[in-house]
């Protein structure tokens, strides 16, 4: 497995766990994502349409937080790579339609990239 994919899995797991039990030991990148959490959540809420963020799976939210951070703040990887990775994480860890939901939200974010 690609080491970058493994790192993303670890970060998504940390973000997910942190939703239920705030962690003291988090990776540097996870801590950085959490410093932008309020802004990232506002972006997610903007594009959810007909749903509240509380109705979305916590794992899907964790995947979206990582992807939006990488897309709008970090900007180290190509957009297609970030979206593809997020979709793959959705297939691995999310529900049956998580990947499509994640892809749709990230498509809207990319179309309006001046968010943060």
C-alpha positions as protocol buffer text, in pm:
chain_id: "A"
residue {
  index: 1
  type: UNK
  ca { x: 0 y: 0 z: 0 }
}
residue {
  index: 2
  type: UNK
  ca { x: 120 y: 350 z: -84 }
}
residue {
  index: 3
  type: UNK
  ca { x: 272 y: 522 z: 224 }
}
residue {
  index: 4
  type: UNK
  ca { x: 76 y: 841 z: 149 }
}
residue {
  index: 5
  type: UNK
  ca { x: -248 y: 640 z: 155 }
}
residue {
  index: 6
  type: UNK
  ca { x: -146 y: 486 z: 489 }
}
residue {
  index: 7
  type: UNK
  ca { x: -82 y: 834 z: 632 }
}
residue {
  index: 8
  type: UNK
  ca { x: -422 y: 951 z: 514 }
}
residue {
  index: 9
  type: UNK
  ca { x: -587 y: 650 z: 675 }
}
residue {
  index: 10
  type: UNK
  ca { x: -414 y: 731 z: 1005 }
}
residue {
  index: 11
  type: UNK
  ca { x: -524 y: 1095 z: 987 }
}
residue {
  index: 12
  type: UNK
  ca { x: -885 y: 1003 z: 908 }
}
residue {
  index: 13
  type: UNK
  ca { x: -884 y: 759 z: 1199 }
}
residue {
  index: 14
  type: UNK
  ca { x: -749 y: 1028 z: 1432 }
}
residue {
  index: 15
  type: UNK
  ca { x: -1008 y: 1282 z: 1314 }
}
residue {
  index: 16
  type: UNK
  ca { x: -1284 y: 1023 z: 1359 }
}
residue {
  index: 17
  type: UNK
  ca { x: -1170 y: 922 z: 1708 }
}
residue {
  index: 18
  type: UNK
  ca { x: -1132 y: 1284 z: 1808 }
}
residue {
  index: 19
  type: UNK
  ca { x: -1504 y: 1338 z: 1740 }
}
residue {
  index: 20
  type: UNK
  ca { x: -1589 y: 1105 z: 2028 }
}
residue {
  index: 21
  type: UNK
  ca { x: -1284 y: 1122 z: 2254 }
}
residue {
  index: 22
  type: UNK
  ca { x: -1063 y: 1429 z: 2218 }
}
residue {
  index: 23
  type: UNK
  ca { x: -709 y: 1299 z: 2188 }
}
residue {
  index: 24
  type: UNK
  ca { x: -392 y: 1441 z: 2333 }
}
residue {
  index: 25
  type: UNK
  ca { x: -159 y: 1246 z: 2107 }
}
residue {
  index: 26
  type: UNK
  ca { x: -237 y: 1346 z: 1751 }
}
residue {
  index: 27
  type: UNK
  ca { x: -14 y: 1368 z: 1448 }
}
residue {
  index: 28
  type: UNK
  ca { x: 114 y: 1711 z: 1351 }
}
residue {
  index: 29
  type: UNK
  ca { x: -106 y: 1717 z: 1041 }
}
residue {
  index: 30
  type: UNK
  ca { x: -419 y: 1620 z: 1235 }
}
residue {
  index: 31
  type: UNK
  ca { x: -354 y: 1901 z: 1482 }
}
residue {
  index: 32
  type: UNK
  ca { x: -310 y: 2140 z: 1192 }
}
residue {
  index: 33
  type: UNK
  ca { x: -640 y: 2028 z: 1037 }
}
residue {
  index: 34
  type: UNK
  ca { x: -815 y: 2079 z: 1369 }
}
residue {
  index: 35
  type: UNK
  ca { x: -693 y: 2440 z: 1384 }
}
residue {
  index: 36
  type: UNK
  ca { x: -901 y: 2501 z: 1069 }
}
residue {
  index: 37
  type: UNK
  ca { x: -1189 y: 2275 z: 1176 }
}
residue {
  index: 38
  type: UNK
  ca { x: -1454 y: 2548 z: 1217 }
}
residue {
  index: 39
  type: UNK
  ca { x: -1386 y: 2691 z: 871 }
}
residue {
  index: 40
  type: UNK
  ca { x: -1379 y: 2345 z: 713 }
}
residue {
  index: 41
  type: UNK
  ca { x: -1708 y: 2246 z: 881 }
}
residue {
  index: 42
  type: UNK
  ca { x: -1872 y: 2566 z: 749 }
}
residue {
  index: 43
  type: UNK
  ca { x: -1765 y: 2469 z: 399 }
}
residue {
  index: 44
  type: UNK
  ca { x: -1905 y: 2117 z: 440 }
}
residue {
  index: 45
  type: UNK
  ca { x: -2235 y: 2257 z: 575 }
}
residue {
  index: 46
  type: UNK
  ca { x: -2260 y: 2494 z: 278 }
}
residue {
  index: 47
  type: UNK
  ca { x: -2263 y: 2207 z: 27 }
}
residue {
  index: 48
  type: UNK
  ca { x: -2454 y: 1935 z: 210 }
}
residue {
  index: 49
  type: UNK
  ca { x: -2794 y: 2048 z: 77 }
}
residue {
  index: 50
  type: UNK
  ca { x: -3109 y: 1914 z: 239 }
}
residue {
  index: 51
  type: UNK
  ca { x: -2913 y: 1755 z: 522 }
}
residue {
  index: 52
  type: UNK
  ca { x: -2767 y: 1873 z: 846 }
}
residue {
  index: 53
  type: UNK
  ca { x: -2406 y: 1793 z: 926 }
}
residue {
  index: 54
  type: UNK
  ca { x: -2530 y: 1585 z: 1222 }
}
residue {
  index: 55
  type: UNK
  ca { x: -2702 y: 1347 z: 978 }
}
residue {
  index: 56
  type: UNK
  ca { x: -2379 y: 1276 z: 789 }
}
residue {
  index: 57
  type: UNK
  ca { x: -2161 y: 985 z: 893 }
}
residue {
  index: 58
  type: UNK
  ca { x: -1873 y: 1089 z: 1120 }
}
residue {
  index: 59
  type: UNK
  ca { x: -1628 y: 895 z: 904 }
}
residue {
  index: 60
  type: UNK
  ca { x: -1746 y: 1082 z: 593 }
}
residue {
  index: 61
  type: UNK
  ca { x: -1695 y: 1411 z: 778 }
}
residue {
  index: 62
  type: UNK
  ca { x: -1343 y: 1304 z: 881 }
}
residue {
  index: 63
  type: UNK
  ca { x: -1258 y: 1219 z: 519 }
}
residue {
  index: 64
  type: UNK
  ca { x: -1399 y: 1551 z: 399 }
}
residue {
  index: 65
  type: UNK
  ca { x: -1204 y: 1746 z: 663 }
}
residue {
  index: 66
  type: UNK
  ca { x: -878 y: 1593 z: 545 }
}
residue {
  index: 67
  type: UNK
  ca { x: -956 y: 1642 z: 176 }
}
residue {
  index: 68
  type: UNK
  ca { x: -1074 y: 2002 z: 214 }
}
residue {
  index: 69
  type: UNK
  ca { x: -764 y: 2082 z: 420 }
}
residue {
  index: 70
  type: UNK
  ca { x: -544 y: 1933 z: 147 }
}
residue {
  index: 71
  type: UNK
  ca { x: -735 y: 2111 z: -130 }
}
residue {
  index: 72
  type: UNK
  ca { x: -766 y: 2459 z: 14 }
}
residue {
  index: 73
  type: UNK
  ca { x: -494 y: 2500 z: 273 }
}
residue {
  index: 74
  type: UNK
  ca { x: -206 y: 2262 z: 217 }
}
residue {
  index: 75
  type: UNK
  ca { x: -220 y: 2255 z: -165 }
}
residue {
  index: 76
  type: UNK
  ca { x: 70 y: 2008 z: -202 }
}
residue {
  index: 77
  type: UNK
  ca { x: -100 y: 1746 z: -419 }
}
residue {
  index: 78
  type: UNK
  ca { x: -290 y: 1780 z: -748 }
}
residue {
  index: 79
  type: UNK
  ca { x: -666 y: 1825 z: -707 }
}
residue {
  index: 80
  type: UNK
  ca { x: -743 y: 1498 z: -887 }
}
residue {
  index: 81
  type: UNK
  ca { x: -514 y: 1303 z: -652 }
}
residue {
  index: 82
  type: UNK
  ca { x: -677 y: 1450 z: -341 }
}
residue {
  index: 83
  type: UNK
  ca { x: -1029 y: 1380 z: -464 }
}
residue {
  index: 84
  type: UNK
  ca { x: -938 y: 1028 z: -579 }
}
residue {
  index: 85
  type: UNK
  ca { x: -781 y: 951 z: -240 }
}
residue {
  index: 86
  type: UNK
  ca { x: -1088 y: 1083 z: -56 }
}
residue {
  index: 87
  type: UNK
  ca { x: -1319 y: 874 z: -276 }
}
residue {
  index: 88
  type: UNK
  ca { x: -1106 y: 565 z: -211 }
}
residue {
  index: 89
  type: UNK
  ca { x: -1116 y: 630 z: 165 }
}
residue {
  index: 90
  type: UNK
  ca { x: -1494 y: 663 z: 135 }
}
residue {
  index: 91
  type: UNK
  ca { x: -1511 y: 325 z: -38 }
}
residue {
  index: 92
  type: UNK
  ca { x: -1286 y: 165 z: 225 }
}
residue {
  index: 93
  type: UNK
  ca { x: -1437 y: 310 z: 541 }
}
residue {
  index: 94
  type: UNK
  ca { x: -1768 y: 475 z: 458 }
}
residue {
  index: 95
  type: UNK
  ca { x: -2113 y: 350 z: 381 }
}
residue {
  index: 96
  type: UNK
  ca { x: -2245 y: 220 z: 53 }
}
residue {
  index: 97
  type: UNK
  ca { x: -2284 y: 565 z: -106 }
}
residue {
  index: 98
  type: UNK
  ca { x: -2017 y: 754 z: 88 }
}
residue {
  index: 99
  type: UNK
  ca { x: -1779 y: 773 z: -204 }
}
residue {
  index: 100
  type: UNK
  ca { x: -2039 y: 943 z: -424 }
}
residue {
  index: 101
  type: UNK
  ca { x: -2134 y: 1188 z: -149 }
}
residue {
  index: 102
  type: UNK
  ca { x: -1767 y: 1273 z: -84 }
}
residue {
  index: 103
  type: UNK
  ca { x: -1701 y: 1316 z: -456 }
}
residue {
  index: 104
  type: UNK
  ca { x: -2001 y: 1549 z: -494 }
}
residue {
  index: 105
  type: UNK
  ca { x: -1905 y: 1769 z: -200 }
}
residue {
  index: 106
  type: UNK
  ca { x: -1541 y: 1794 z: -310 }
}
residue {
  index: 107
  type: UNK
  ca { x: -1649 y: 1875 z: -666 }
}
residue {
  index: 108
  type: UNK
  ca { x: -1845 y: 2171 z: -533 }
}
residue {
  index: 109
  type: UNK
  ca { x: -1554 y: 2281 z: -315 }
}
residue {
  index: 110
  type: UNK
  ca { x: -1316 y: 2273 z: -612 }
}
residue {
  index: 111
  type: UNK
  ca { x: -1563 y: 2469 z: -826 }
}
residue {
  index: 112
  type: UNK
  ca { x: -1561 y: 2744 z: -557 }
}
residue {
  index: 113
  type: UNK
  ca { x: -1201 y: 2725 z: -435 }
}
residue {
  index: 114
  type: UNK
  ca { x: -1178 y: 3070 z: -280 }
}
residue {
  index: 115
  type: UNK
  ca { x: -1334 y: 2944 z: 45 }
}
residue {
  index: 116
  type: UNK
  ca { x: -1061 y: 2986 z: 308 }
}
